[in-house]
Amino acid sequence: MDAHGNELGRAVAESSFHHFSDYNWDTSRGAPPFVTEPEGTGIKTEPRALAEIHRYVRNLAFGLASPLPAARSAGCKPEGGRVQ
């Protein structure tokens, strides 16, 4: 809440949006036209990497979402954490 009584939202500062794009999660789907780099192999050679990305995005979503009483009572929580 700011000095004027406005409820303030949450934000995430991320240096590169590409971490959240489908191309990085499944390179077999092809790259968007603006991508000029060759396809990476990290997700294919390190299967745990995709699970870690999914966990990161899930935790971001929970962190950005407003805490809802229904979510708390239903036991919804980010992976490895708690709903406050």
Summary of the structure (lengths in Angstrom):
residues: 84
radius of gyration: 17.2
end to end distance: 17.2
largest distance: 51.7
contacts: 139
relative contact order: 0.12
helix: 45%
strand: 0%
